[in-house]
Amino acid sequence: MESAGSLKKTVYNELMGDIVKGELRANDIVTENSLIQRFSVSKAPVREALIELCKDGFLRSLPRYGYQVVQCTVPEIIEMLDFREDLEVGNLKRCFPFLTPGKLSVFSDNIDEWEKKGDIASDLYGNYYRNQYFHLLLCSLSGNGYVYRELEKVLRSSARFFAVYYSSAWDNERESKGLYHHMILDALKAGSLYDACSYLAKDISAVRDEIRKVIS
């Protein structure tokens, strides 16, 4: 029998996945009763998952009505991406002098292992998690737990606009499909901080530019 915490996590992850894949869109409504029926669980784990999704900015509670998917505004998206660029590039600059061959070898091995899990370059949902995995792994090289947690938080929040971005980028052949990730890693192996930071900034700014195209 699954624990209450495990059931809550299942409901949370499934609903966040629906938002990432665009199956739940901004302003859509979900209710406790519909989720209880969907997951065949009691009210407690459903309510706990909904409360957590509200805390993380995915949903807002509408008393006596349900829970509404929060719309992510363009200014908010741009601010998140600007914050990510400042955070990640700054973090990479600080840790670069301490990136030993051993650290980079572990990084490379992890990326190879992740990509062995399947051909996820053509899968929007899989690509979201591959992208999240890469940026968190890169951030972890500094050993700064606070920076890592802040990046984890903003990456989770980015799920709210993920479906809009990737659907458009894929359709218009403007999604890099991990190309910048390999360029960043190659630059780090070559000892070029400038190139690694440049590719990292381009990887993040590509999302910002695509969002502007979608909205305008």
NULUMKOL-962482 format. One record per residue (C-alpha): residue number from 1; residue in three letters; x, y, z. Coordinates in nm, 4 decimals, padded with zeros to 6 digits. Layout:
<pts>
pos:NUM | code:ALA | px:X | py:Y | pz:Z $
...
</pts>
This chain:
<pts>
pos:1 | code:MET | px:00.0000 | py:00.0000 | pz:00.0000 $
pos:2 | code:GLU | px:00.1329 | py:00.3424 | pz:-00.0961 $
pos:3 | code:SER | px:00.1956 | py:00.5929 | pz:00.1818 $
pos:4 | code:ALA | px:00.0043 | py:00.9224 | pz:00.1993 $
pos:5 | code:GLY | px:00.3243 | py:01.1065 | pz:00.1044 $
pos:6 | code:SER | px:00.3746 | py:00.8844 | pz:-00.1986 $
pos:7 | code:LEU | px:00.0134 | py:00.9334 | pz:-00.3107 $
pos:8 | code:LYS | px:00.0477 | py:01.3102 | pz:-00.2717 $
pos:9 | code:LYS | px:00.3644 | py:01.3036 | pz:-00.4834 $
pos:10 | code:THR | px:00.1891 | py:01.0991 | pz:-00.7517 $
pos:11 | code:VAL | px:-00.0995 | py:01.3451 | pz:-00.7760 $
pos:12 | code:TYR | px:00.1390 | py:01.6432 | pz:-00.7731 $
pos:13 | code:ASN | px:00.3633 | py:01.4999 | pz:-01.0460 $
pos:14 | code:GLU | px:00.0721 | py:01.3953 | pz:-01.2680 $
pos:15 | code:LEU | px:-00.0914 | py:01.7375 | pz:-01.2506 $
pos:16 | code:MET | px:00.2374 | py:01.9178 | pz:-01.3111 $
pos:17 | code:GLY | px:00.2948 | py:01.6834 | pz:-01.6057 $
pos:18 | code:ASP | px:-00.0467 | py:01.7781 | pz:-01.7463 $
pos:19 | code:ILE | px:00.0573 | py:02.1441 | pz:-01.7303 $
pos:20 | code:VAL | px:00.3974 | py:02.0757 | pz:-01.8893 $
pos:21 | code:LYS | px:00.2367 | py:01.8841 | pz:-02.1768 $
pos:22 | code:GLY | px:-00.0277 | py:02.1511 | pz:-02.2278 $
pos:23 | code:GLU | px:-00.3136 | py:01.9179 | pz:-02.1370 $
pos:24 | code:LEU | px:-00.4046 | py:02.1622 | pz:-01.8608 $
pos:25 | code:ARG | px:-00.3912 | py:02.5206 | pz:-01.9828 $
pos:26 | code:ALA | px:-00.4032 | py:02.8595 | pz:-01.8147 $
pos:27 | code:ASN | px:-00.7371 | py:02.9242 | pz:-01.6405 $
pos:28 | code:ASP | px:-00.8515 | py:02.5594 | pz:-01.6623 $
pos:29 | code:ILE | px:-01.0247 | py:02.4338 | pz:-01.3466 $
pos:30 | code:VAL | px:-00.9593 | py:02.1123 | pz:-01.1547 $
pos:31 | code:THR | px:-01.1599 | py:01.9935 | pz:-00.8551 $
pos:32 | code:GLU | px:-01.0870 | py:01.7681 | pz:-00.5606 $
pos:33 | code:ASN | px:-01.3691 | py:01.5304 | pz:-00.6528 $
pos:34 | code:SER | px:-01.2517 | py:01.4861 | pz:-01.0122 $
pos:35 | code:LEU | px:-00.9000 | py:01.4072 | pz:-00.8915 $
pos:36 | code:ILE | px:-01.0211 | py:01.1661 | pz:-00.6235 $
pos:37 | code:GLN | px:-01.2034 | py:00.9744 | pz:-00.8964 $
pos:38 | code:ARG | px:-00.9133 | py:00.9957 | pz:-01.1400 $
pos:39 | code:PHE | px:-00.6509 | py:00.8623 | pz:-00.8990 $
pos:40 | code:SER | px:-00.8800 | py:00.6435 | pz:-00.6856 $
pos:41 | code:VAL | px:-00.7407 | py:00.7910 | pz:-00.3650 $
pos:42 | code:SER | px:-00.8820 | py:00.9601 | pz:-00.0574 $
pos:43 | code:LYS | px:-00.9276 | py:01.3355 | pz:-00.0190 $
pos:44 | code:ALA | px:-00.6170 | py:01.3920 | pz:00.1982 $
pos:45 | code:PRO | px:-00.3368 | py:01.3270 | pz:-00.0576 $
pos:46 | code:VAL | px:-00.5323 | py:01.5119 | pz:-00.3281 $
pos:47 | code:ARG | px:-00.5810 | py:01.8161 | pz:-00.1077 $
pos:48 | code:GLU | px:-00.2159 | py:01.8113 | pz:00.0027 $
pos:49 | code:ALA | px:-00.0992 | py:01.7940 | pz:-00.3594 $
pos:50 | code:LEU | px:-00.3277 | py:02.0823 | pz:-00.4568 $
pos:51 | code:ILE | px:-00.2016 | py:02.2942 | pz:-00.1674 $
pos:52 | code:GLU | px:00.1576 | py:02.2242 | pz:-00.2747 $
pos:53 | code:LEU | px:00.0796 | py:02.3168 | pz:-00.6352 $
pos:54 | code:CYS | px:-00.0693 | py:02.6437 | pz:-00.5114 $
pos:55 | code:LYS | px:00.2464 | py:02.7150 | pz:-00.3092 $
pos:56 | code:ASP | px:00.4595 | py:02.6498 | pz:-00.6178 $
pos:57 | code:GLY | px:00.2510 | py:02.8863 | pz:-00.8284 $
pos:58 | code:PHE | px:00.0860 | py:02.6357 | pz:-01.0613 $
pos:59 | code:LEU | px:-00.2653 | py:02.6672 | pz:-00.9220 $
pos:60 | code:ARG | px:-00.4780 | py:02.9137 | pz:-00.7261 $
pos:61 | code:SER | px:-00.7610 | py:02.8164 | pz:-00.4966 $
pos:62 | code:LEU | px:-01.1101 | py:02.9367 | pz:-00.5834 $
pos:63 | code:PRO | px:-01.3178 | py:02.8714 | pz:-00.2694 $
pos:64 | code:ARG | px:-01.6248 | py:02.6512 | pz:-00.3259 $
pos:65 | code:TYR | px:-01.5337 | py:02.6209 | pz:-00.6948 $
pos:66 | code:GLY | px:-01.2022 | py:02.4431 | pz:-00.7463 $
pos:67 | code:TYR | px:-00.8444 | py:02.5166 | pz:-00.8411 $
pos:68 | code:GLN | px:-00.7494 | py:02.7271 | pz:-01.1413 $
pos:69 | code:VAL | px:-00.4313 | py:02.6874 | pz:-01.3485 $
pos:70 | code:VAL | px:-00.2337 | py:03.0099 | pz:-01.3091 $
pos:71 | code:GLN | px:-00.1507 | py:03.2015 | pz:-01.6242 $
pos:72 | code:CYS | px:00.2153 | py:03.2949 | pz:-01.6581 $
pos:73 | code:THR | px:00.2467 | py:03.6494 | pz:-01.7944 $
pos:74 | code:VAL | px:00.5126 | py:03.7524 | pz:-02.0461 $
pos:75 | code:PRO | px:00.6860 | py:03.9960 | pz:-01.8043 $
pos:76 | code:GLU | px:00.7003 | py:03.7202 | pz:-01.5418 $
pos:77 | code:ILE | px:00.8486 | py:03.4738 | pz:-01.7928 $
pos:78 | code:ILE | px:01.1132 | py:03.7244 | pz:-01.9033 $
pos:79 | code:GLU | px:01.2023 | py:03.8004 | pz:-01.5417 $
pos:80 | code:MET | px:01.2411 | py:03.4285 | pz:-01.4655 $
pos:81 | code:LEU | px:01.4682 | py:03.3757 | pz:-01.7658 $
pos:82 | code:ASP | px:01.6742 | py:03.6863 | pz:-01.6876 $
pos:83 | code:PHE | px:01.7153 | py:03.5581 | pz:-01.3319 $
pos:84 | code:ARG | px:01.8183 | py:03.2156 | pz:-01.4617 $
pos:85 | code:GLU | px:02.0813 | py:03.3640 | pz:-01.6918 $
pos:86 | code:ASP | px:02.2319 | py:03.5777 | pz:-01.4146 $
pos:87 | code:LEU | px:02.2234 | py:03.2901 | pz:-01.1669 $
pos:88 | code:GLU | px:02.3602 | py:03.0156 | pz:-01.3909 $
pos:89 | code:VAL | px:02.6280 | py:03.2148 | pz:-01.5739 $
pos:90 | code:GLY | px:02.7484 | py:03.3709 | pz:-01.2482 $
pos:91 | code:ASN | px:02.7576 | py:03.0305 | pz:-01.0806 $
pos:92 | code:LEU | px:02.9565 | py:02.8801 | pz:-01.3682 $
pos:93 | code:LYS | px:03.2097 | py:03.1641 | pz:-01.3548 $
pos:94 | code:ARG | px:03.2630 | py:03.1105 | pz:-00.9818 $
pos:95 | code:CYS | px:03.3117 | py:02.7361 | pz:-01.0036 $
pos:96 | code:PHE | px:03.5134 | py:02.7254 | pz:-01.3282 $
pos:97 | code:PRO | px:03.8596 | py:02.7492 | pz:-01.1615 $
pos:98 | code:PHE | px:03.7766 | py:02.4391 | pz:-00.9572 $
pos:99 | code:LEU | px:03.6443 | py:02.2215 | pz:-01.2401 $
pos:100 | code:THR | px:03.8914 | py:01.9360 | pz:-01.2362 $
pos:101 | code:PRO | px:03.8959 | py:01.6662 | pz:-01.5070 $
pos:102 | code:GLY | px:03.7377 | py:01.4345 | pz:-01.2514 $
pos:103 | code:LYS | px:03.4395 | py:01.6626 | pz:-01.2019 $
pos:104 | code:LEU | px:03.3886 | py:01.7039 | pz:-01.5750 $
pos:105 | code:SER | px:03.4165 | py:01.3283 | pz:-01.6275 $
pos:106 | code:VAL | px:03.1323 | py:01.2677 | pz:-01.3822 $
pos:107 | code:PHE | px:02.9304 | py:01.5358 | pz:-01.5588 $
pos:108 | code:SER | px:02.9850 | py:01.3776 | pz:-01.8994 $
pos:109 | code:ASP | px:02.9025 | py:01.0293 | pz:-01.7703 $
pos:110 | code:ASN | px:02.5747 | py:01.1528 | pz:-01.6230 $
pos:111 | code:ILE | px:02.4696 | py:01.3198 | pz:-01.9476 $
pos:112 | code:ASP | px:02.5499 | py:01.0074 | pz:-02.1475 $
pos:113 | code:GLU | px:02.3508 | py:00.7928 | pz:-01.9051 $
pos:114 | code:TRP | px:02.0516 | py:01.0267 | pz:-01.9214 $
pos:115 | code:GLU | px:02.0433 | py:01.0238 | pz:-02.2988 $
pos:116 | code:LYS | px:02.0603 | py:00.6439 | pz:-02.3041 $
pos:117 | code:LYS | px:01.7148 | py:00.6360 | pz:-02.1465 $
pos:118 | code:GLY | px:01.5558 | py:00.6831 | pz:-02.4860 $
pos:119 | code:ASP | px:01.5244 | py:00.9044 | pz:-02.7878 $
pos:120 | code:ILE | px:01.3724 | py:01.1928 | pz:-02.5982 $
pos:121 | code:ALA | px:01.4861 | py:01.4662 | pz:-02.8367 $
pos:122 | code:SER | px:01.1566 | py:01.4315 | pz:-03.0221 $
pos:123 | code:ASP | px:00.9417 | py:01.4146 | pz:-02.7089 $
pos:124 | code:LEU | px:00.8344 | py:01.7478 | pz:-02.5568 $
pos:125 | code:TYR | px:00.7787 | py:01.6097 | pz:-02.2091 $
pos:126 | code:GLY | px:01.1054 | py:01.4154 | pz:-02.2106 $
pos:127 | code:ASN | px:01.2939 | py:01.7162 | pz:-02.3387 $
pos:128 | code:TYR | px:01.1623 | py:01.9270 | pz:-02.0516 $
pos:129 | code:TYR | px:01.3110 | py:01.6845 | pz:-01.8016 $
pos:130 | code:ARG | px:01.6351 | py:01.6443 | pz:-01.9964 $
pos:131 | code:ASN | px:01.6772 | py:02.0222 | pz:-02.0005 $
pos:132 | code:GLN | px:01.5987 | py:02.0469 | pz:-01.6294 $
pos:133 | code:TYR | px:01.8427 | py:01.7657 | pz:-01.5530 $
pos:134 | code:PHE | px:02.1252 | py:01.9265 | pz:-01.7519 $
pos:135 | code:HIS | px:02.0981 | py:02.2704 | pz:-01.5952 $
pos:136 | code:LEU | px:02.0739 | py:02.1331 | pz:-01.2418 $
pos:137 | code:LEU | px:02.3718 | py:01.9057 | pz:-01.3007 $
pos:138 | code:LEU | px:02.5758 | py:02.1965 | pz:-01.4363 $
pos:139 | code:CYS | px:02.4748 | py:02.4084 | pz:-01.1375 $
pos:140 | code:SER | px:02.5701 | py:02.1316 | pz:-00.8930 $
pos:141 | code:LEU | px:02.9350 | py:02.1523 | pz:-00.9988 $
pos:142 | code:SER | px:02.9772 | py:02.4586 | pz:-00.7776 $
pos:143 | code:GLY | px:02.8664 | py:02.2722 | pz:-00.4659 $
pos:144 | code:ASN | px:02.6540 | py:02.5716 | pz:-00.3635 $
pos:145 | code:GLY | px:02.3344 | py:02.4236 | pz:-00.2218 $
pos:146 | code:TYR | px:02.1515 | py:02.7562 | pz:-00.1997 $
pos:147 | code:VAL | px:02.2080 | py:02.8390 | pz:-00.5669 $
pos:148 | code:TYR | px:02.1033 | py:02.4860 | pz:-00.6606 $
pos:149 | code:ARG | px:01.7751 | py:02.5114 | pz:-00.4679 $
pos:150 | code:GLU | px:01.6951 | py:02.8505 | pz:-00.6214 $
pos:151 | code:LEU | px:01.7554 | py:02.7160 | pz:-00.9719 $
pos:152 | code:GLU | px:01.5474 | py:02.4074 | pz:-00.8955 $
pos:153 | code:LYS | px:01.2626 | py:02.6343 | pz:-00.7863 $
pos:154 | code:VAL | px:01.2684 | py:02.8574 | pz:-01.0958 $
pos:155 | code:LEU | px:01.2996 | py:02.5581 | pz:-01.3300 $
pos:156 | code:ARG | px:00.9943 | py:02.4040 | pz:-01.1664 $
pos:157 | code:SER | px:00.8041 | py:02.7297 | pz:-01.2123 $
pos:158 | code:SER | px:00.9013 | py:02.7368 | pz:-01.5796 $
pos:159 | code:ALA | px:00.6794 | py:02.4336 | pz:-01.6372 $
pos:160 | code:ARG | px:00.3889 | py:02.6787 | pz:-01.6571 $
pos:161 | code:PHE | px:00.5079 | py:02.8127 | pz:-01.9922 $
pos:162 | code:PHE | px:00.7000 | py:02.5087 | pz:-02.1144 $
pos:163 | code:ALA | px:00.4258 | py:02.3693 | pz:-02.3388 $
pos:164 | code:VAL | px:00.3736 | py:02.7035 | pz:-02.5148 $
pos:165 | code:TYR | px:00.7451 | py:02.7515 | pz:-02.5765 $
pos:166 | code:TYR | px:00.8379 | py:02.4042 | pz:-02.6954 $
pos:167 | code:SER | px:00.5317 | py:02.3492 | pz:-02.9118 $
pos:168 | code:SER | px:00.6075 | py:02.6683 | pz:-03.1040 $
pos:169 | code:ALA | px:00.9838 | py:02.6137 | pz:-03.1157 $
pos:170 | code:TRP | px:00.9402 | py:02.2573 | pz:-03.2416 $
pos:171 | code:ASP | px:00.6886 | py:02.3547 | pz:-03.5082 $
pos:172 | code:ASN | px:00.9181 | py:02.6317 | pz:-03.6338 $
pos:173 | code:GLU | px:01.2393 | py:02.4281 | pz:-03.6004 $
pos:174 | code:ARG | px:01.3865 | py:02.6767 | pz:-03.3540 $
pos:175 | code:GLU | px:01.4381 | py:02.4399 | pz:-03.0597 $
pos:176 | code:SER | px:01.8044 | py:02.3452 | pz:-03.0119 $
pos:177 | code:LYS | px:01.7186 | py:01.9935 | pz:-02.8819 $
pos:178 | code:GLY | px:02.0143 | py:01.9936 | pz:-02.6469 $
pos:179 | code:LEU | px:02.2719 | py:02.1251 | pz:-02.8974 $
pos:180 | code:TYR | px:02.3867 | py:02.4033 | pz:-02.6641 $
pos:181 | code:HIS | px:02.4260 | py:02.1536 | pz:-02.3830 $
pos:182 | code:HIS | px:02.6903 | py:01.9637 | pz:-02.5787 $
pos:183 | code:MET | px:02.8586 | py:02.2898 | pz:-02.6816 $
pos:184 | code:ILE | px:02.8766 | py:02.4003 | pz:-02.3175 $
pos:185 | code:LEU | px:03.0300 | py:02.0705 | pz:-02.2147 $
pos:186 | code:ASP | px:03.2816 | py:02.0766 | pz:-02.5030 $
pos:187 | code:ALA | px:03.3849 | py:02.4323 | pz:-02.4088 $
pos:188 | code:LEU | px:03.4367 | py:02.3307 | pz:-02.0455 $
pos:189 | code:LYS | px:03.6502 | py:02.0352 | pz:-02.1526 $
pos:190 | code:ALA | px:03.8546 | py:02.2701 | pz:-02.3723 $
pos:191 | code:GLY | px:03.9040 | py:02.5064 | pz:-02.0795 $
pos:192 | code:SER | px:03.7191 | py:02.7969 | pz:-02.2405 $
pos:193 | code:LEU | px:03.5141 | py:02.9794 | pz:-01.9783 $
pos:194 | code:TYR | px:03.4134 | py:03.2503 | pz:-02.2260 $
pos:195 | code:ASP | px:03.2644 | py:03.0021 | pz:-02.4746 $
pos:196 | code:ALA | px:03.0944 | py:02.7956 | pz:-02.2040 $
pos:197 | code:CYS | px:02.9271 | py:03.1054 | pz:-02.0550 $
pos:198 | code:SER | px:02.8339 | py:03.2324 | pz:-02.4014 $
pos:199 | code:TYR | px:02.6636 | py:02.9036 | pz:-02.4964 $
pos:200 | code:LEU | px:02.4887 | py:02.8854 | pz:-02.1605 $
pos:201 | code:ALA | px:02.3520 | py:03.2382 | pz:-02.2051 $
pos:202 | code:LYS | px:02.2405 | py:03.1545 | pz:-02.5618 $
pos:203 | code:ASP | px:02.0650 | py:02.8393 | pz:-02.4419 $
pos:204 | code:ILE | px:01.8574 | py:03.0428 | pz:-02.1959 $
pos:205 | code:SER | px:01.8051 | py:03.3456 | pz:-02.4220 $
pos:206 | code:ALA | px:01.6764 | py:03.1203 | pz:-02.7025 $
pos:207 | code:VAL | px:01.3772 | py:03.0424 | pz:-02.4818 $
pos:208 | code:ARG | px:01.3252 | py:03.4113 | pz:-02.4064 $
pos:209 | code:ASP | px:01.3381 | py:03.5022 | pz:-02.7777 $
pos:210 | code:GLU | px:01.0950 | py:03.2263 | pz:-02.8728 $
pos:211 | code:ILE | px:00.8481 | py:03.3297 | pz:-02.6050 $
pos:212 | code:ARG | px:00.8528 | py:03.6843 | pz:-02.7430 $
pos:213 | code:LYS | px:00.7795 | py:03.5490 | pz:-03.0930 $
pos:214 | code:VAL | px:00.4904 | py:03.3368 | pz:-02.9656 $
pos:215 | code:ILE | px:00.3249 | py:03.6200 | pz:-02.7764 $
pos:216 | code:SER | px:00.3793 | py:03.9018 | pz:-03.0287 $
</pts>
